[in-house]
């Protein structure tokens, strides 16, 4: 009986080692393609929110300083993870593209790429990751909602549920049945406006 237990333990250990090796092998094989696809998704998003940019240059930024700016603006729930400088063919800065995450979506984190011009005008946003309810919160990925931010300038956007957004550039009509998602996306965009404004102050 003891020999049987020992034999079973040895077999289990061998299986565990082989499984671990295979998992590690699969991870190493897929890691590069996954990273490449993620980078391609981001580059496509940059271009979508800054079509007239010839190049995007990654900027070093003070994460703690960014967090303070957002906190002081009442937008501390958002996290800016990356800033790209959008430049034209002559090297002139047109504005910035921000990668930002808001954790307050109905389904959790919502990550966006947001383009903001030097004068504070929002070009729009593209979704990097989202897991909202189909037919409701997922409408945040559709042009009908996204277009409300395009080429609009406001100190901060405000979500409304009375349909008045069409008459006021600073107001965003909530997605019907998905106010939480609407507010999460709008908060994320607002955080990019706030930080872009702080960058102007440092010029």
C-alpha positions in Angstrom: 0.0 0.0 0.0 2.8 2.4 0.9 4.5 1.6 -2.4 1.3 2.4 -4.2 1.1 5.8 -2.5 4.7 6.6 -3.2 4.2 5.6 -6.9 1.1 7.8 -7.2 3.0 10.7 -5.6 5.8 10.3 -8.1 3.4 10.2 -11.0 1.6 13.3 -9.7 4.9 15.2 -9.3 5.9 14.2 -12.9 2.6 15.3 -14.3 2.8 18.6 -12.4 6.3 19.3 -13.6 5.3 18.5 -17.2 2.2 20.6 -17.0 4.2 23.5 -15.6 6.7 23.2 -18.3 4.0 23.2 -21.0 2.3 26.2 -19.5 5.6 28.1 -19.4 6.3 27.1 -23.0 2.8 28.3 -24.2 3.3 31.6 -22.3 6.6 32.3 -23.9 5.3 31.4 -27.4 2.2 33.6 -27.0 3.7 36.5 -25.0 5.3 38.3 -28.0 2.2 38.1 -30.3 -0.1 39.3 -27.5 2.2 42.2 -26.8 2.3 43.1 -30.5 -1.4 43.0 -30.8 -1.9 45.2 -27.7 0.6 47.7 -29.2 -1.2 47.6 -32.6 -4.5 48.3 -30.8 -3.1 51.3 -29.0 -1.5 52.7 -32.2 -4.8 52.4 -34.0 -6.5 54.1 -31.1 -3.9 57.0 -31.2 -4.5 57.5 -34.9 -8.3 57.4 -34.4 -8.3 60.2 -31.9 -5.6 62.2 -33.6 -5.9 61.6 -37.3 -3.8 64.6 -38.3 -0.8 63.6 -36.3 2.2 62.3 -38.2 3.8 60.7 -35.2 3.2 59.9 -31.6 6.1 60.3 -29.1 5.9 58.7 -25.6 6.3 61.3 -22.9 7.8 60.8 -19.5 5.4 62.0 -16.9 5.2 62.3 -13.1 2.7 59.7 -12.1 2.4 61.0 -8.6 2.0 64.6 -10.0 -0.7 63.3 -12.3 -2.5 61.6 -9.5 -2.5 64.9 -7.5 -3.8 66.9 -10.4 -6.7 64.4 -10.8 -7.4 64.3 -7.1 -7.4 68.1 -6.8 -10.0 68.1 -9.7 -12.2 65.6 -8.0 -11.2 62.9 -10.5 -8.9 60.9 -8.4 -10.6 57.6 -9.2 -9.1 57.7 -12.7 -5.5 56.6 -13.5 -3.5 57.9 -16.4 -1.0 55.3 -17.4 0.6 56.8 -20.6 0.8 60.1 -22.4 1.8 60.3 -26.1 2.7 63.6 -27.7 0.9 64.0 -31.0 3.2 65.9 -33.5 2.8 67.0 -37.1 5.3 66.5 -40.0 7.3 69.5 -38.9 7.6 68.2 -35.3 5.1 70.7 -33.9 3.1 69.5 -31.0 -0.6 69.3 -31.8 -1.8 67.9 -28.5 -1.7 64.7 -26.5 -3.1 61.2 -26.4 -3.8 59.8 -23.0 -4.3 56.2 -21.9 -6.7 56.3 -18.9 -8.6 53.9 -16.8 -11.7 54.4 -14.8 -12.6 51.6 -12.4 -16.3 52.6 -11.9 -17.9 51.0 -15.0 -20.8 48.7 -14.3 -18.6 45.8 -15.3 -15.4 47.1 -13.8 -12.4 48.9 -15.4 -13.0 50.9 -18.6 -9.8 51.9 -20.4 -9.7 54.6 -23.1 -7.4 56.4 -25.4 -8.3 60.1 -25.4 -7.1 62.8 -27.7 -6.9 66.4 -26.5 -5.6 69.3 -28.6 -3.4 72.1 -27.3 -6.4 74.4 -26.9 -8.3 71.9 -24.8 -10.5 70.6 -27.6 -11.3 66.9 -27.2 -10.9 65.0 -30.5 -12.7 62.0 -29.1 -11.9 58.7 -27.5 -11.4 55.1 -28.5 -12.0 52.1 -26.2 -9.0 50.0 -25.2 -10.8 47.7 -22.9 -14.4 47.5 -21.6 -16.7 44.8 -20.2 -20.1 46.4 -19.9 -23.6 44.9 -20.5 -24.3 44.1 -24.2 -26.9 46.4 -25.6 -26.5 48.9 -22.8 -23.1 49.9 -21.5 -21.4 48.5 -24.5 -23.0 51.3 -26.5 -20.2 53.4 -25.1 -18.1 51.9 -27.9 -20.6 53.1 -30.6 -20.4 56.4 -32.5 -23.8 57.6 -31.3 -22.4 58.1 -27.8 -18.7 58.7 -28.7 -19.6 61.5 -31.1 -20.8 63.7 -28.2 -17.2 64.2 -27.2 -15.8 64.8 -30.7 -14.4 68.2 -31.4 -15.9 69.6 -28.2 -14.3 72.0 -25.8 -15.3 72.1 -22.1 -13.7 72.5 -18.8 -15.5 69.4 -17.7 -18.2 67.3 -19.4 -21.4 66.6 -17.4 -23.7 63.6 -17.9 -27.4 64.4 -18.2 -30.5 62.2 -18.5 -32.9 64.8 -19.8 -31.8 64.9 -23.4 -30.3 68.4 -23.2 -26.8 67.3 -24.4 -27.6 68.2 -27.9 -28.0 71.8 -27.0 -24.9 72.2 -24.8 -21.3 71.1 -25.7 -20.5 70.5 -22.1 -23.4 68.1 -21.6 -23.3 64.4 -22.5 -26.6 62.5 -22.9 -26.4 59.3 -20.9 -26.8 56.0 -22.6 -30.4 54.8 -21.8 -30.2 52.2 -19.0 -26.4 52.7 -18.6 -25.9 55.9 -16.6 -23.1 54.3 -14.6 -21.1 53.5 -17.8 -21.8 56.9 -19.2 -20.4 58.6 -16.1 -17.4 56.3 -15.9 -16.4 57.2 -19.6 -17.1 60.9 -19.0 -15.0 60.9 -15.9 -12.1 59.3 -17.7 -12.3 61.9 -20.5 -12.6 64.7 -17.9 -9.4 63.5 -16.2 -7.5 63.8 -19.5 -8.8 67.4 -20.0 -7.7 68.3 -16.4 -4.2 66.9 -16.9 -3.8 68.4 -20.4 -4.7 71.7 -18.8 -1.9 71.2 -16.2 0.6 70.5 -19.0 -0.2 73.9 -20.6 0.5 75.5 -17.3 3.9 74.0 -17.3 4.9 75.3 -20.7 
